[in-house]
Amino acid sequence: MDEEVPKIKRAFVKTMINVYQDTQEHAEKIADDFIQVFMDAANYGFSINHSMAYSYIGYISTWLRYYYPLEWCTAAFQIWEGKQDKLNRVISFAKEHNIQLKPFKFGKSKSGYYLEKNSKTIYEGTTSVKGVSSDVGDQLYLLRDKQNKTFTDLLMDIYDNSQVSIKSIDGDLKPGTYDTKELYNSFNEDELKQLDKLVKVKSKTVTIGYKQTFAVTQRDLLNLILLNFFSDFGSPKKLKSVYEKFHKTYKPKNKRFVGKSQKYHECLEYEKSLDDDNFPLITTLQNEYDLLGRCLTTNSNIPSNYAFVTSLGVRSNKVIVGLYSIKHGKEVKAFVSKRLYNSSSIVKGDLIKVGDTSARPKTIMQDGKWVKSKTDKDLWIDSFEHVNKAN
């Protein structure tokens, strides 16, 4: 640099004077200014301490990607969340290595992306769900090993996981340590009344302890239910009803065990009485798009021309429509004429049956003018009919 910079300055000043008739003083001032910028950039730009760190990071990342592709992809999904171009490349890399990416699921997912090594599967985290608290997925994951056969029992673990210890006493109560579910399933009404009396008089033979509490709100649970997070326990429609019944009926802060036991069994019976039917397809798709910004549901039995309207962009002479194919699980962009749009009353959230379509030359900017492309085509919808209107 010490040798080359003076040569650059002399050549620049000479050119400015001989070619552009500049003065010596002004030419040298310009030269000094741009050379200072050049020197500042050279001194900062990728010095050894900068380039060496980047080299190590690049080497380590490459090594991890080669030997631990599942772990590398999981970290990449977490770090690059929201950067779709990068995520698309990670998805392609995952497919090449037979790594599956699945939506969130109770017992498999945490708040962030989480891997299951044996099945080479990465589960999406709950933080991607609108309105769900940042650590809810981690809290619910702690309950994965509980042997709950009903959703009511899972709700008990979340909202009332206290323990009752009964010492050896004269009476009918069997000594032991019980969580609330065990207590309600092991003791009859008379035994629970006896227990309530012992608690009321603050008998030392009964001790009530509390396990870890879970800060899971009503909004957290309902949003996860609507997205089929708890699919092992039933359909979203059924579980929503169960949760609303439990939330309204069972009060964890009540002190009388006999009353809470009655409410618990009432919720159990209510859950057993419900059919496992689901919401209408359009409701499911609307819930997914509202809470995730994308649709998840696919159905190979649905005709390929059935599509869910995800977005509408009205322009002066056309309308850009986002369509989700339920059969193929993909979203595409199409165009509708203003005339068809104005006569159809189509809105975001509609389920439509696409009729005639056409491929028309794409309008592109070329040499400062908008022209019709000779190679690229846009998909136009020339006719459609409503299957279901948005709610």
N, C-alpha and C positions, 0 to 999 in steps of 0.2 A: 504493500500500500504506500509506503514512504517513497518508493521509486516511481510508481505509476501515477499517483495523483498529481504531482507537479507537471508531468508530461501532458496529462489531460487538460490541466489549467492553461498551459502555454498554447496548446493546439486550439483550445476554445477561444482564447483572447485573440489569437492571430486570425482565426476565421471571422470573428465578429468585426475586426478592424478592416480586413482586406475585402471581405465579401459584403458585409452589411454597413460599412462605413461608420462603425461605432467608434466612440472615443476610447482611449486606453483606460482611463479612470472608470468609465461606466462598464466596460467589458470586464474589468478585473472585479468590480463589485458584484456583478451578476455571477461570475465564476465562483467567487468566494461563497456566495449564498447557496448555490445549488450543490457545491462540493461539500458544504457543511451538512446539508440534508443527506447527501450520499454517505458521508462519513458516519453520521449518527445512525443511519440504517445499517451500515456495515458493522458498526460496533455492537449494535443490539441484535441484529438478525442472526439467529442460530449460532450463537457462540458455543464453545465446547461444552460448557455446563448445561446449556439448553439442549443441544443436539444429542448429547450423551444420554440425558434422561429420557428423551423421546425414543431413542434407539432401544433402551432397556425396556420401556413400556411396550413398544412394538414387538420386540422379541418375546417378552413374557406372554402378551396377549395371543400371539401366533402359536406359541407352544401350548398354551391352555386350550385354544380352539382345536388344535390337532389331537391332543391326548384326552381332553375332557370336553367334548363338544356339547354334551347335555348341560353341564354346569356353565359353560361359556354362554350358551344360548339363553339360559335362565337369567344370568347377570345382564346380558345385552338387552333383553326385553325390559328389564327393570330400569336400566340406565337410560335407554333411548325411548322410553315411553312418550308418545306424542310426536315423535319424529318418524313419520310414516315411511319415508324413503329408506331410511336405515333399517326400520323394522321389516320392510318387505324383503330386504336382502338377508336378514337373519332368518325369516320364515323360509326362504328358498334354501338356505344352508341347512336348516333343520330338516326339511323334507329330504334333502340329499342323504342325510344321516339317519333316516327313519325315526326322527324325533317327532312325537305328536304334540300339538298345542291344543289344549282343551279349555272350555269355559270353567269358571269357578264352580266348586262343588264342595258341600260340607264334608269334612273329614279328609279332604285332599288339598284344599286351598288355604293359604294364609292371607294376610293383608296384601303382600306383594306377590310376584310370581314365585311359584314353588315347584320343585321337581320331585318326581317319583322315579327313582333310579331303576327299579326292576322292570317297569313297563316302558321306560324311556319316554316319559310323558311330562310335559310342563303344564301346570294348571295356572290359569289367570288368577290374579289377586282381587280381593274385594274393593280395593281402593279405586278401581276403575268405575265403580257403580256410583252414580249420582246420589248424594244424600246419605251415603254410608260413612260412618266415622272411620278415621284413619287406621285404628288398631282393632277394629271389630273382627276382622278375619283371623288375626293372631289369637284373640280371646276364644273364638269359637273352635279354633283348631285344638285347643287344650281339652275339648270335650269329645274328641274323636274316638277315644277308646271306651267311652261309656256304652254299656250294653242296653241302649234305649230302643225299645220296639215301637214306641209311639212318639208322636210329636209332642204330646202333652208332657211326657216324661222328660224330653229334651228341654222344654220350656221350664220345667221345675229345676233342672240343673242350672239354667241360666239365671232364674229369678228367685229361687228359694232353695239354696243348697246348704242349709244349716244342718248341724248334727246334734242329736240328742243322746246323751249318755245316762243310762239308768244303772245305778248300783243295786246290789242285792238288798231287797227290802221284803217286809212282810206284806204280802198281797199277791195279786194276780199278774203283775207286770214282770215280764221276762227281762233279766238284766242284759245289758249289752249296749253297743253304740250303733245308732241308726241314723241314716240320712232321712230327710222328710218323706221321700217316696217309700222307703222301706218301712218307716213308721206307719204310714197310712195303709200299707198293704199287709202289715203284720199284726196290727192291733185292731180289735173291734171297737165299737162305739163306747161301750162301758169302760174298757181299758183306757181309752183316750180321755174320757171324762175324769178317771182317777188320776191320770197323768196331769191334766189341767189343774186339778186341785193341788197336787204336789208343787207345781210351778207357781201357783198363786200364793201359797204360803212360804215360798222360797225354801223348799226342802233341799237339804244338802244331798239327798239321794238322786237328784236329777240335775244334770248340767247341760246347758244349751250352748253349743259352740257354733261358730260361723266359719265356713270355708272362704276361699277367694270369691269376691263378688265380681260380677261381669257388668261393665258399663255398656250395655247394649240397649239402645233406645227403641221405642216403638217404630220409629221411621226406619231404623236400621233393619229390623226384622221384617217389616212389611216389604221393603224394597228388595231384599234378598229372596223373600218368598215369591214375589211376583216374577223373579228371574229364574225360578226353579232351582235355587241353590240347595234346597233341602229335598231334592227329588227322591231320595231313599225313603222318605216318610209319606209321600203322596204327591198329588198334583197341586200346583199353586192355588187353584180355586178352593180346594178342600182345606189346605193348610192355612190359607188366609182366614177362612171361617173359624178354624180351630183356634188360631191365635187371637182373633177378636173375642171369641167366647172366653178364652182363658184370661185375657187382659181385663175383661169386664167382670168376670166372676171370681177369680182367685186373687186374694189380697195377701201377699207375703207378710205384711206387717201386722196382720191380725195375730193376737196372742193365743187364742183358743185352738188347740190342735183338733178338737172334735169338729169344729166348724170348718177349718181348712181342709180336713180330710173329706168331708162331705162335698165341698166344692171341687176338690181334686178328682174325686170319683165321678162327679157330674160332668166334668170336662172330658174324662176318659170315655164315658158312655156317649157323649155327644160326638167325639171323634169317630168312634166305632160305628155310629149311626149314619155317617156321611158316605155318599158314593164318591168314588175317586174320579169324578168327571172334571174336565178342564174348562178354562175360559174359551170363548170363541177365538178362532185363529187371528182375526184382526185385532182383538184385544191383546193377545200375547205379543204380536208384532209391535203394537203401539207401546206397550210396557217396555219392551226391549229397546226400542229406539229412544224413548223418552229418558230411560235410566242409563243407557250405555252409549247412545249416539250411533248405534248400529243394530242390525237384526242378527239373531242367532238361529232361530228356528228354521229347520229344513224338513221337507216332506217329499219323498220321491214319488208319492202317489198324486201329488198336486199337478195339474197340467202345467206345462212349461210356459204357457203364455199368461199365467196368473202372476201378478206382481204387486208389491206393496209400495206406495208412493212415499219416498223418504224426504224429498225436497222439491220445491218449485221455485225457479228463478225466472221472473217475468221480465222480458225485454221488450223493446219497441215493436219488433216484428215477429217474435217467436217466444216460446217458453221452454226453458231447460228443465227437464224432469229427471229426478233421481229415482230409479226403480230397483227394488230388491226382488230377485227371483227366488221364490220359496223352494222350488224344485232343486235348483242348483246352488243355492246359498251364496249368490254373488250379487253385487250391486253394479248397475250400469247406468250410463247417462244417455238420455234420448232427448229428442226435440219434438215439440208439438206446435202447430200453427196457432196464432192468436185467435183465429176464427174458431177452431175446434176447442181451444181452451175456454173461450167466452161462452160457448154453447153447452159445455159439458159440466160446469160447476165442480171441476176436479179440485181437491184440496189435499194438502199433506196429511197422510194417515189413511187415505183411501186404499181399498183393495180393488184392483181393476183386472179385467180380462182384455189383454191386448189383441187387437184385430189385425188389420192390414198395416204393414210397415214398409219402409223404403229406405234405400241407402242413397244419400245425396252428397254431392261434392262438398267438402269442408271449406269454409271461408277462411283464408289465411292472409296475413300481411306479407306483401312481396313488393320490394322497391318502393315502399311508402304508400302502397295502395292495397285495398282489400280486393282479392281475386279468388276465384273458385279453384281449389286444388285439383290437379289432374290425377292424383293418386289417393289422397286421404278422403275417407267418407264419414259422414255422420249418420246415425240411426234416427229416423223420423217415424213417429207413430201417426198413422193416417186415420185410424179409427180404434175405438175401444169402448167397453161398456163397464159399468160399475158392478162389482160383486157385493161389496159392502162399503157403506159410507163411514167416514171417521165419526167417532162419537162426539 
